[in-house]
Amino acid sequence: MRDEFSATMPADSVVLVTAGGAGIGRCIAEAFLSQGANVHVCDVDEKALVDIANCHPGVTTTVADVSVASEVDRVFEDLARQFGRLDVLVNNAGIAGPTALVENVARDDWEKTINVCLTANFLFSQRAVVYLKQSSGSIINIASNAAFTGCPGRAPYTAAKWAVVGLTKTLAMELGKFGVRVNAICPCSVDGDRIDSVLSRDAKRLGRPKAEIREVYQRQSSLRKFIKADDVANMAVFLASELGRSISGQAIGIDGNTETLANWLED
């Protein structure tokens, strides 16, 4: 007989979302809130945290740079004080990094991108494990469809996202015996400020209309469109819920089926 269950989270679930003050992170935080979870978000942008807390009074927050170990420690100090437990960690924080051929990437840009997009995942996961082993919880890493192929002109970002998938699969193997599931969500370009910034930089670098650049990006997937932040948030809730109870170690594309990330603009 088929089990009867829904994606609803247990009433006392505690979810931590990094970079949850705005954008995709905020959408993820709000999706978990809609399921009745307790949500703690951290973000480097204090104004964004004030705004989400005003809109959702139950949300707790910490201002933190996710790439700085001492600030990650502060997030978990706040989490312990507020809840004393953790059921779901969503490693959402990331930056686009530079748009340049590898010989033109400044070392500082490389290191910043790796630190925010990869090292932060390690720092948060390392601190979260003690809680998640107790709750048989879940880690959800936000990677990218760039981790399926490669992306010319985006070496730091792509390298970091490939590494996130490797970290995901390794943690799934290490933590599975404790009932902890670890998965990566790999979106394509998500409508919003971040991809808009990337398109603007490409348009300026190549001297071509922004609308043309957007069309090229959209044609890289079979569905010929960008996804919505809601698509990522819905998958995060699914993976953390009972519906995703047997899913671990996976890199799940939400990308309309990526056909290529080759930079057609350079042809």
C-alpha positions as CSV (number, residue, x, y, z in Angstrom):
1,M,0.0,0.0,0.0
2,R,1.3,3.5,-0.8
3,D,2.4,5.6,2.1
4,E,0.3,8.7,2.8
5,F,2.4,11.7,3.4
6,S,2.9,15.3,2.3
7,A,5.8,17.7,2.0
8,T,4.8,19.5,5.2
9,M,7.7,19.9,7.7
10,P,7.3,18.7,11.3
11,A,6.0,21.6,13.4
12,D,9.1,22.0,15.5
13,S,11.6,21.8,12.6
14,V,14.5,24.3,12.7
15,V,15.9,25.5,9.4
16,L,19.1,27.6,8.8
17,V,19.4,29.4,5.5
18,T,22.6,31.2,4.6
19,A,22.2,34.4,2.6
20,G,18.5,34.2,3.4
21,G,17.8,37.9,3.5
22,A,17.0,38.4,-0.1
23,G,16.8,36.7,-3.5
24,I,16.8,32.9,-3.7
25,G,17.7,32.6,-0.1
26,R,14.7,34.6,1.0
27,C,12.4,32.6,-1.2
28,I,13.7,29.4,0.3
29,A,13.3,30.8,3.9
30,E,9.7,31.8,3.1
31,A,8.9,28.4,1.6
32,F,10.0,26.7,4.8
33,L,8.1,29.3,6.9
34,S,5.0,28.4,4.9
35,Q,5.4,24.8,6.0
36,G,5.4,25.9,9.7
37,A,9.2,25.5,10.3
38,N,11.2,27.8,12.5
39,V,13.7,29.6,10.3
40,H,17.0,31.3,11.1
41,V,18.7,33.2,8.4
42,C,22.1,34.8,8.1
43,D,23.2,37.4,5.6
44,V,25.9,40.0,5.2
45,D,23.3,42.6,4.4
46,E,21.8,43.8,7.6
47,K,19.1,45.8,5.9
48,A,17.9,42.7,4.1
49,L,17.7,40.9,7.5
50,V,15.7,43.7,9.0
51,D,13.3,43.6,6.1
52,I,12.6,39.8,6.3
53,A,12.3,40.0,10.1
54,N,9.7,42.8,9.7
55,C,7.8,40.8,7.1
56,H,8.0,37.6,9.1
57,P,8.2,38.3,12.8
58,G,9.0,34.7,13.6
59,V,12.3,34.7,11.7
60,T,15.5,35.0,13.7
61,T,18.6,36.5,12.1
62,T,22.4,36.9,12.3
63,V,24.5,39.4,10.4
64,A,27.4,37.4,9.1
65,D,30.0,37.0,6.3
66,V,29.7,33.3,5.5
67,S,33.3,33.0,4.4
68,V,34.7,34.1,7.8
69,A,34.9,31.2,10.3
70,S,34.5,33.4,13.4
71,E,31.3,34.9,12.0
72,V,30.0,31.4,11.1
73,D,30.6,30.5,14.8
74,R,28.5,33.5,15.8
75,V,25.6,32.2,13.6
76,F,25.7,28.9,15.5
77,E,25.9,30.6,18.8
78,D,22.7,32.5,17.9
79,L,21.1,29.3,16.7
80,A,22.0,27.4,19.9
81,R,20.6,30.3,22.0
82,Q,17.3,30.5,20.0
83,F,16.6,26.8,19.4
84,G,19.3,24.5,20.6
85,R,18.8,22.2,17.6
86,L,18.9,22.1,13.8
87,D,17.0,20.0,11.3
88,V,17.9,21.5,7.9
89,L,20.9,23.5,6.7
90,V,20.5,25.2,3.4
91,N,23.9,26.4,2.1
92,N,22.6,29.0,-0.3
93,A,25.2,31.8,-0.1
94,G,27.1,32.4,-3.3
95,I,28.4,35.1,-5.6
96,A,28.7,35.2,-9.4
97,G,32.4,36.0,-9.4
98,P,34.3,37.6,-12.2
99,T,33.3,37.3,-15.9
100,A,36.7,36.9,-17.6
101,L,38.9,34.4,-19.4
102,V,41.1,32.5,-16.9
103,E,44.3,34.5,-17.8
104,N,42.5,37.7,-16.8
105,V,41.0,36.5,-13.5
106,A,42.6,38.4,-10.6
107,R,43.7,36.2,-7.8
108,D,41.7,38.2,-5.2
109,D,38.5,37.6,-7.3
110,W,39.3,33.8,-7.5
111,E,39.8,33.6,-3.8
112,K,36.7,35.6,-2.9
113,T,34.5,33.4,-5.2
114,I,35.9,30.2,-3.8
115,N,35.5,31.4,-0.2
116,V,31.9,32.4,-0.6
117,C,30.7,29.7,-3.0
118,L,32.6,26.7,-1.5
119,T,34.5,27.3,1.8
120,A,31.3,28.7,3.4
121,N,29.5,25.4,2.6
122,F,32.3,23.5,4.4
123,L,32.3,25.9,7.4
124,F,28.5,25.7,7.9
125,S,28.3,21.9,7.3
126,Q,31.1,21.3,9.7
127,R,29.4,23.2,12.5
128,A,25.9,21.8,11.6
129,V,26.9,18.1,11.7
130,V,26.7,17.7,15.5
131,Y,23.0,18.9,15.4
132,L,22.0,17.0,12.3
133,K,23.3,13.7,13.6
134,Q,20.9,14.2,16.5
135,S,17.9,15.1,14.4
136,S,18.7,12.8,11.4
137,G,18.4,16.1,9.4
138,S,19.3,17.3,6.0
139,I,21.8,19.5,4.2
140,I,20.8,21.1,1.0
141,N,23.6,22.8,-1.0
142,I,22.7,25.3,-3.8
143,A,25.2,24.5,-6.6
144,S,24.6,25.3,-10.3
145,N,24.1,23.7,-13.7
146,A,27.6,24.9,-14.4
147,A,28.6,21.9,-12.3
148,F,27.3,19.6,-15.1
149,T,29.6,20.9,-17.8
150,G,31.7,24.0,-17.7
151,C,31.2,27.7,-18.3
152,P,33.8,29.6,-20.3
153,G,34.5,33.0,-18.8
154,R,33.3,31.8,-15.3
155,A,36.2,29.7,-14.1
156,P,36.1,30.6,-10.4
157,Y,32.4,30.1,-10.1
158,T,32.3,26.9,-12.1
159,A,35.2,25.4,-10.2
160,A,33.5,26.2,-6.9
161,K,30.2,24.7,-7.9
162,W,31.8,21.5,-9.2
163,A,33.5,21.3,-5.8
164,V,30.2,21.8,-4.0
165,V,28.8,18.7,-5.8
166,G,31.9,16.7,-4.7
167,L,31.4,17.9,-1.1
168,T,27.7,17.0,-1.3
169,K,28.4,13.4,-2.4
170,T,31.2,13.0,0.2
171,L,29.1,14.3,3.1
172,A,26.2,12.0,2.0
173,M,28.5,9.0,2.3
174,E,29.9,10.2,5.7
175,L,26.6,11.1,7.3
176,G,24.2,8.5,5.8
177,K,24.7,6.1,8.7
178,F,23.3,8.8,11.0
179,G,20.2,9.2,8.8
180,V,21.4,12.5,7.5
181,R,20.7,13.2,3.9
182,V,22.8,15.6,1.8
183,N,21.8,16.8,-1.7
184,A,22.7,19.6,-4.1
185,I,20.3,21.7,-6.2
186,C,21.8,22.8,-9.5
187,P,19.7,25.6,-11.0
188,C,20.2,27.3,-14.3
189,S,20.1,31.1,-14.4
190,V,17.4,32.3,-12.0
191,D,15.5,35.5,-12.9
192,G,16.7,38.2,-10.6
193,D,19.4,40.8,-9.8
194,R,22.3,38.3,-9.9
195,I,21.8,37.1,-13.5
196,D,20.8,40.6,-14.5
197,S,24.3,41.8,-13.3
198,V,26.0,39.0,-15.3
199,L,24.1,39.9,-18.4
200,S,25.0,43.5,-18.0
201,R,28.7,42.6,-17.6
202,D,28.7,40.4,-20.7
203,A,26.9,43.0,-22.8
204,K,29.5,45.6,-21.8
205,R,32.4,43.3,-22.4
206,L,31.2,42.2,-25.8
207,G,29.6,45.4,-26.9
208,R,26.3,43.7,-27.7
209,P,22.7,44.4,-26.6
210,K,21.7,43.0,-23.3
211,A,18.6,41.5,-24.8
212,E,20.7,39.5,-27.2
213,I,22.9,38.2,-24.4
214,R,19.8,37.1,-22.5
215,E,18.4,35.2,-25.5
216,V,21.7,33.4,-25.8
217,Y,21.7,32.4,-22.2
218,Q,18.1,31.2,-22.4
219,R,18.8,29.1,-25.5
220,Q,21.3,27.0,-23.5
221,S,18.5,24.9,-22.0
222,S,15.9,22.8,-23.8
223,L,13.0,24.8,-22.2
224,R,14.6,28.1,-23.5
225,K,13.9,30.1,-20.3
226,F,15.3,31.1,-16.9
227,I,13.8,29.5,-13.9
228,K,12.1,31.2,-10.9
229,A,13.4,31.3,-7.4
230,D,10.2,29.5,-6.3
231,D,11.4,26.5,-8.3
232,V,14.6,26.2,-6.2
233,A,12.6,26.8,-3.0
234,N,10.0,24.2,-3.8
235,M,12.8,21.6,-4.4
236,A,14.5,22.5,-1.1
237,V,11.3,21.9,0.8
238,F,10.7,18.6,-1.0
239,L,14.2,17.3,-0.3
240,A,13.9,18.2,3.4
241,S,10.5,16.7,3.8
242,E,9.3,13.1,4.2
243,L,8.8,13.1,0.5
244,G,12.5,13.2,0.0
245,R,13.3,10.6,2.7
246,S,15.3,8.3,0.4
247,I,17.1,10.9,-1.7
248,S,20.8,11.6,-0.8
249,G,24.0,12.3,-2.5
250,Q,22.3,13.7,-5.6
251,A,23.0,16.7,-7.7
252,I,19.5,17.7,-9.0
253,G,19.2,19.9,-12.0
254,I,16.5,22.5,-12.0
255,D,17.5,23.9,-15.4
256,G,15.1,23.0,-18.1
257,N,17.7,20.4,-19.3
258,T,21.0,22.2,-20.0
259,E,22.2,21.5,-23.5
260,T,25.4,23.5,-23.3
261,L,27.1,26.3,-21.4
262,A,29.5,26.9,-24.2
263,N,29.9,30.7,-24.7
264,W,28.3,31.1,-28.0
265,L,28.9,34.9,-27.7
266,E,32.6,34.3,-28.4
267,D,32.1,32.4,-31.7
